[in-house]
Amino acid sequence: MKRFSAIYICLFFLLSIFGCATSSDVKRVEQGFDRKLASLKEDNARLLKEVAEAKKSTNALQKNQAESGADLIELRDNVQKLRGTMDELRKELAGLRAERKEKDAKINELSLRIHFLENYIGIGKKGDISESVFTDRPAVAAGSKDGIYSSAQKAFKEGRYEDSRRDFQKYLEMYPKAEYADNAQFWISESYYVDGKFEKAILEYEKLLKAYPGSDKVPAAMMKQAFSFLKIGDKSSAKLLLQQVIKDYPDTNQARMARTRLQEIR
């Protein structure tokens, strides 16, 4: 503003010197300077307003950035919490799977025991001699075909496996073509299995498979032979036998148990 005042004074002085300026000229000059000054003031006010708005926008942006940073930190914390929760759920799921596997193993063991008892009491084959021979009713004559078989079963029931094998073997030697010859061979094999003599059990199960291929004891013999191989650590042979049971006898209890055991040893 001082600058324009100085210019105004100089012009006025020059006009006065040359005598060319009139009062109206001076007035027009003053009006021109006033308009210019007013325009400059408006420009200055507008610039100040724009600066204030820019500052306000900057402050708002900084605030938003700060809030975004806080939100990001909170989000990271939530992600960490979710990861922790997910790890806990994974551990819990692993525990449930282990528990289920243990329960499946127990169920399978119970199934095997039921199967064993079914075979033992004669359910596995119609007409097989059952526990009725151990009652107080008149027993069959000692030394007869049924008497020998009955004695062998009784010894097995009482856990006298060596005596049981001896009587079943005697039955087979005397009556190799008898109705229950295949059963006798099966129980010889079973006596070795429950006695923990798995190598011998494998050989006796094989005798049944070869000598009595049409017997209804074949699926059980193949399955128990596979279990015997598992007991001695031969998983390959066990798998082959279990797969054969499933293939040849798909709708039997032995096939269902074979599938369960295959899943456990894979």
C-alpha positions as CSV (number, residue, x, y, z in Angstrom):
1,M,0.0,0.0,0.0
2,K,2.9,2.3,0.7
3,R,4.2,1.5,-2.7
4,F,1.0,2.7,-4.4
5,S,1.0,5.9,-2.2
6,A,4.5,6.7,-3.4
7,I,3.5,6.2,-7.0
8,Y,0.5,8.3,-6.5
9,I,2.5,11.2,-5.0
10,C,5.1,11.0,-7.9
11,L,2.4,11.2,-10.5
12,F,0.7,14.0,-8.8
13,F,4.0,15.9,-8.6
14,L,4.8,15.3,-12.3
15,L,1.3,16.4,-13.3
16,S,1.7,19.5,-11.2
17,I,5.1,20.3,-12.8
18,F,3.9,20.0,-16.4
19,G,0.6,21.7,-15.6
20,C,-1.3,19.1,-17.5
21,A,-3.3,17.6,-14.7
22,T,-6.6,18.9,-13.6
23,S,-8.5,18.1,-10.5
24,S,-10.7,15.6,-12.5
25,D,-7.6,13.8,-13.7
26,V,-6.3,13.5,-10.2
27,K,-9.6,12.2,-9.0
28,R,-9.7,9.6,-11.8
29,V,-6.2,8.4,-10.8
30,E,-7.2,8.2,-7.2
31,Q,-10.3,6.2,-8.1
32,G,-8.2,3.8,-10.2
33,F,-5.8,3.2,-7.3
34,D,-8.7,2.7,-5.0
35,R,-10.2,0.1,-7.3
36,K,-6.8,-1.6,-7.7
37,L,-6.3,-1.6,-3.9
38,A,-9.8,-3.0,-3.3
39,S,-9.1,-5.8,-5.8
40,L,-5.8,-6.6,-4.1
41,K,-7.6,-6.7,-0.8
42,E,-10.2,-9.1,-2.2
43,D,-7.5,-11.3,-3.7
44,N,-5.6,-11.3,-0.4
45,A,-8.8,-12.2,1.6
46,R,-9.5,-15.0,-0.9
47,L,-6.0,-16.4,-0.6
48,L,-6.2,-16.2,3.2
49,K,-9.5,-18.1,3.0
50,E,-8.1,-20.8,0.7
51,V,-5.0,-21.2,3.0
52,A,-7.4,-21.6,6.0
53,E,-9.5,-24.2,4.1
54,A,-6.3,-26.0,3.0
55,K,-5.1,-26.0,6.6
56,K,-8.4,-27.3,7.8
57,S,-8.3,-30.1,5.1
58,T,-4.8,-31.0,6.2
59,N,-5.9,-31.2,9.8
60,A,-8.8,-33.4,8.8
61,L,-6.5,-35.6,6.7
62,Q,-4.1,-36.0,9.5
63,K,-6.9,-36.9,11.9
64,N,-8.2,-39.5,9.4
65,Q,-4.7,-40.9,9.1
66,A,-4.4,-41.2,12.8
67,E,-7.8,-42.9,13.1
68,S,-6.9,-45.2,10.2
69,G,-3.6,-46.1,12.0
70,A,-5.6,-46.8,15.2
71,D,-8.0,-48.9,13.2
72,L,-5.2,-50.8,11.5
73,I,-3.6,-51.6,14.9
74,E,-7.0,-52.8,16.2
75,L,-7.5,-54.9,13.1
76,R,-4.0,-56.5,13.5
77,D,-4.9,-57.3,17.2
78,N,-8.1,-58.9,16.1
79,V,-6.3,-61.0,13.4
80,Q,-3.9,-62.2,16.1
81,K,-6.8,-63.1,18.4
82,L,-8.5,-65.0,15.6
83,R,-5.3,-66.8,14.8
84,G,-5.0,-67.8,18.4
85,T,-8.6,-69.0,18.4
86,M,-8.0,-70.9,15.2
87,D,-5.0,-72.7,16.7
88,E,-7.0,-73.6,19.8
89,L,-9.8,-75.0,17.6
90,R,-7.2,-77.0,15.6
91,K,-5.8,-78.5,18.8
92,E,-9.3,-79.3,20.0
93,L,-10.1,-80.9,16.6
94,A,-7.0,-83.0,16.7
95,G,-7.9,-84.1,20.2
96,L,-11.4,-85.1,19.1
97,R,-9.9,-87.0,16.2
98,A,-7.6,-88.9,18.5
99,E,-10.4,-89.6,20.8
100,R,-12.6,-90.8,18.0
101,K,-9.8,-93.0,16.7
102,E,-9.4,-94.5,20.2
103,K,-13.2,-95.1,20.4
104,D,-13.2,-96.7,16.9
105,A,-10.4,-99.0,18.0
106,K,-12.4,-100.0,21.1
107,I,-15.5,-100.6,19.0
108,N,-13.5,-102.7,16.6
109,E,-12.1,-104.7,19.5
110,L,-15.6,-105.2,20.8
111,S,-16.7,-106.3,17.4
112,L,-13.9,-108.8,17.2
113,R,-14.9,-110.2,20.7
114,I,-18.5,-110.5,19.6
115,H,-17.5,-112.3,16.5
116,F,-15.3,-114.6,18.5
117,L,-18.1,-115.4,20.9
118,E,-20.6,-115.9,18.1
119,N,-18.3,-118.4,16.5
120,Y,-17.6,-120.0,19.9
121,I,-21.2,-120.7,20.8
122,G,-22.0,-121.9,17.3
123,I,-23.9,-119.0,15.9
124,G,-21.4,-118.8,13.1
125,K,-22.6,-122.1,11.6
126,K,-26.0,-123.7,11.9
127,G,-26.0,-126.9,13.8
128,D,-22.6,-126.4,15.4
129,I,-22.3,-127.8,18.9
130,S,-22.9,-125.0,21.4
131,E,-22.8,-124.5,25.1
132,S,-25.7,-126.9,25.5
133,V,-23.2,-129.7,25.7
134,F,-21.8,-128.2,28.9
135,T,-25.1,-128.3,30.8
136,D,-26.2,-131.0,33.3
137,R,-28.2,-132.8,30.6
138,P,-26.9,-136.2,29.6
139,A,-23.7,-135.8,27.8
140,V,-22.6,-137.5,24.7
141,A,-20.5,-140.6,25.1
142,A,-16.9,-140.0,25.8
143,G,-14.7,-141.0,22.9
144,S,-17.5,-140.6,20.3
145,K,-17.3,-138.1,17.5
146,D,-19.5,-135.5,19.3
147,G,-17.9,-136.3,22.6
148,I,-14.4,-135.5,21.3
149,Y,-15.7,-132.3,19.8
150,S,-17.5,-131.4,22.9
151,S,-14.5,-132.0,25.1
152,A,-12.4,-129.8,22.8
153,Q,-14.8,-126.9,22.9
154,K,-15.1,-127.2,26.7
155,A,-11.3,-127.0,27.1
156,F,-11.2,-124.0,24.8
157,K,-13.9,-122.3,26.9
158,E,-12.0,-122.9,30.1
159,G,-8.8,-121.5,28.6
160,R,-7.0,-124.8,28.3
161,Y,-5.9,-124.2,24.8
162,E,-3.3,-127.0,24.6
163,D,-5.9,-129.6,25.6
164,S,-8.4,-128.0,23.2
165,R,-6.0,-128.3,20.3
166,R,-5.2,-131.9,21.2
167,D,-8.9,-132.8,21.1
168,F,-9.7,-130.9,18.0
169,Q,-6.7,-132.4,16.3
170,K,-7.9,-135.9,17.4
171,Y,-11.3,-135.1,16.0
172,L,-9.8,-134.2,12.6
173,E,-7.6,-137.3,12.5
174,M,-10.6,-139.5,13.2
175,Y,-13.2,-137.7,11.2
176,P,-11.5,-135.6,8.5
177,K,-14.7,-135.4,6.4
178,A,-17.1,-134.8,9.3
179,E,-19.6,-132.0,9.2
180,Y,-17.6,-129.9,11.7
181,A,-14.1,-130.7,10.5
182,D,-13.7,-127.2,9.2
183,N,-14.9,-125.8,12.5
184,A,-12.4,-128.0,14.3
185,Q,-9.5,-126.6,12.2
186,F,-10.8,-123.0,12.8
187,W,-10.7,-123.5,16.6
188,I,-7.3,-125.0,16.4
189,S,-6.2,-121.8,14.7
190,E,-8.1,-119.6,17.2
191,S,-6.5,-121.4,20.1
192,Y,-3.0,-120.4,18.9
193,Y,-4.2,-116.8,18.2
194,V,-5.7,-116.3,21.7
195,D,-2.6,-118.0,23.2
196,G,-0.4,-115.4,21.5
197,K,1.3,-117.8,19.2
198,F,0.6,-115.8,16.0
199,E,3.1,-117.5,13.7
200,K,1.6,-120.9,14.4
201,A,-1.9,-119.4,14.1
202,I,-1.1,-118.1,10.6
203,L,-0.1,-121.6,9.5
204,E,-3.3,-123.2,11.0
205,Y,-5.6,-120.6,9.4
206,E,-3.9,-121.4,6.1
207,K,-4.6,-125.1,6.5
208,L,-8.3,-124.3,6.8
209,L,-8.3,-122.0,3.7
210,K,-6.7,-124.8,1.6
211,A,-8.5,-127.8,3.0
212,Y,-12.0,-126.2,3.3
213,P,-12.3,-123.4,0.7
214,G,-16.1,-123.6,0.8
215,S,-16.4,-123.3,4.6
216,D,-18.4,-120.5,6.1
217,K,-15.4,-120.0,8.4
218,V,-13.2,-118.9,5.5
219,P,-13.9,-115.1,5.8
220,A,-13.2,-115.2,9.6
221,A,-10.0,-117.3,9.0
222,M,-8.7,-114.9,6.4
223,M,-9.4,-111.9,8.6
224,K,-7.8,-113.5,11.7
225,Q,-4.8,-114.5,9.6
226,A,-4.4,-110.9,8.6
227,F,-4.6,-109.8,12.3
228,S,-2.0,-112.4,13.1
229,F,0.3,-110.9,10.5
230,L,-0.3,-107.5,12.1
231,K,0.7,-108.9,15.5
232,I,4.1,-109.9,14.2
233,G,4.6,-106.6,12.3
234,D,4.0,-107.8,8.7
235,K,1.6,-105.0,7.5
236,S,2.0,-105.8,3.8
237,S,0.7,-109.3,4.1
238,A,-2.0,-108.2,6.5
239,K,-3.2,-105.5,4.0
240,L,-3.4,-108.0,1.1
241,L,-5.5,-110.4,3.2
242,L,-7.8,-107.7,4.4
243,Q,-8.3,-106.5,0.9
244,Q,-9.0,-110.0,-0.2
245,V,-11.7,-110.4,2.5
246,I,-13.4,-107.1,1.3
247,K,-13.2,-108.2,-2.4
248,D,-14.4,-111.8,-1.9
249,Y,-16.9,-111.3,0.9
250,P,-18.0,-107.6,0.7
251,D,-21.3,-108.0,2.6
252,T,-20.0,-109.8,5.6
253,N,-19.1,-108.6,9.1
254,Q,-15.6,-109.6,8.4
255,A,-15.4,-107.2,5.4
256,R,-16.7,-104.4,7.5
257,M,-14.1,-105.1,10.2
258,A,-11.4,-105.4,7.5
259,R,-12.3,-102.0,6.2
260,T,-11.9,-100.5,9.6
261,R,-8.6,-102.1,10.3
262,L,-7.2,-101.1,6.9
263,Q,-8.0,-97.4,7.7
264,E,-6.1,-97.8,11.0
265,I,-2.9,-99.3,9.4
266,R,-2.6,-97.0,6.4
